[in-house]
Amino acid sequence: MMGTSMVGDITQFVVILAIMTGLVVVLGKWITHLFTSPAHNILERGTYRLLGVNPEEKMSWKRYGMVLVLSNAAMMLLGYLILRVQDFLPGDLLARAAQTPDLAFNTAASFTTNTNWQAYSGESSLSNFSQMAAITFLMSISATTGLAAAGGFMRGLSRKSTTDIGNYWVDFTRSLYRLLLPASFVMALVYVWQGMPQTLSADAVATTLEGVRQQIILGPVASFETIKHIGTNGGGFFGMNAAHPFENPTPLTNTLHMLSMLLIPSALTYAFGSMILRRRQGWTFFAAFLVMFLGFLTLIYSAEQAGNPLLTPMGVDQTQSATSGGGNMEGKEVRFGIAQTSMFATVTTAATTGSVNSMHSSLTPLGGLVPIAQMMLNNVFGGIGVGFINLITYAILTVFLVGMLIGRTPEFLGKKIEAREMKYVMLAILAHPLSILGFTAIACLMPSTLDSLSNMGPHGFSEVLYAYTSGTANNGSAFAGLNANTPFFNTTIGLAMLAGRYLTLLPMLAVAGVIAARKAVPEGPGTLSTATPLFAGLLVFIVIVVGGLTFLPALALGPIVEHLMMLSGATF
């Protein structure tokens, strides 16, 4: 029975990843067309006129980045204002209160940066208008921003002897009109078919079998869920997120959620290979993504299937049988089981989405290590656009280190890699650990942090570490044991989100601009080919080693200590 169950679980993994790989080619071709087509359709031209922008303007990386940041700031301010005046806006029959200044700042920063961290419960805090006009709106523009940035970045790497990397407004408008909105509309119809609510009604009142009247919160859930996953956002319309039956009613929706999260990040590898006219290069990067993903999936699935030995003395049966899948089922939906839960947890933190169909705080120590580690690395597929950019960051670091080892000036895609771009690369790489470890250290020194913890010891430390890792990585998932709705956590996690988004994105746009202006050099006998299995292996090695050395002390204080305590029989 154990062998049969494991074979079935592995079959599920293979089928989902095979479908994803097939979609890489289909969507990758469309994204390539989206970023390279010279023609603008009538809707796009009308939008340019409405915004008063010139679609023919050629932007340097500085101009591109400035427009990106200022437009995001304006939309973040709009979202903040809506959340602050929610109780003055008409249409909410449940009269839900406006968010406090610190919570509104945290929420607006969260959804503008594609993080979707929520220090509130959606159904009890936000009206349907706020869910649409603030949250769904910001999810749409944050995903579009990331995809547009990837377009400008890839275009810069593909060009020679030029100072421009494209036009941000064109990339943004096309990403929204030609990909995100159509895909979300079609997926919303599928979700409604599967039973997700899509209504402007605030609630429904039902009478239970016991004769008790029960209020059921409703709203435009299906449209929320589509951009939430396709845009690798991850916020929940309900506090229970994708574990709630209205957000995830069937095994099909659970599978579609996972495929949606992986859809664009994986397809960008093919689009990149097409734009630089090196398809093998794109598949090499896809292979690096996939190898890291499979490693983390294997770790979490093995850990959760093995169960928690501390529960055995309590009489909890964790063995597989004809009626039970076995393993650590604490905090998990029985309808999804170990396999679908492990896959979902791996996907959502690999793609920095933050959607959850289980409570990550209930994972085993090694199981909980996987989402934390993936967010720390932030390039195992990664969020829409920025995950691919983060992988290229490490690719440039890899060719630089290898070049130094063989005594040759490093080259990447036919361009010399020099000191200027390496400074930008190191700034992008160091921004994450500085934010994660810095804010975690400050929080651990604050006496008030103890009041927000539901667990003490290493698991309590993991809760804090997870929160700042999730915020900085623009993921948004949580260990669900930390009460982060305090002025301190709302403010510091909000700042971590902004640092994690822009202090990595802007330096890499600078790298694209510098490389675009540089002349190509012919390959020589000492040139390291970056489109081979060897380079893919080197890239994965550098990602794991650099990330591991950077974050190992923090992981050792949390999940690793927890694992050792669990094996020894000690309690947390």
Secondary structure, DSSP 8 states (H G I E B T S, - for coil): -HHHHHHHHHHHHHHHHHHHHHHHHHHHHHHHHHHH-----HHHHHHHHHHT--TT----HHHHHHHHHHHHHHHHHHHHHHHHTGGGSTT-TT------HHHHHHHHHHHHTT----SS-HHHH--HHHIIIIIIHHHHHHHHHHHHHHHHHHHHHH--S-S----HHHHHHHHIIIIIHHHHHHHHHHHHHTT--B-S--EEEEE-TTS-EEEEE--BHHHHHHHHHHTT----SSTTGGGSTTTS-SHHHHHHHHHHHHHHHHHHHHHHHHHTT-HHHHHHHHHHHHHHHHHHHHHHHHHHHH--GGGGGGT---S--SS---S--TTB-TTTHHHHHHHHHHHHHHTT----SB-GGGS-HHHHHHHHHHHHH--SS-STTHHHHHHHHHHHHHHHHHHHHHTS--EETTEE--HHHHHHHHHHHHHHHHHHHHHHHHHHH-TTHHHHBSS-HHHHHHHHHHHHHHHHTT-----S-B---SHHHHHHHHHHHHHHHHHHHHHHHHHHHHHHHS------TT---SSSHHHHHHHHHHHHHHHHHHHHHHHIIIIIHHHHHHHHT---
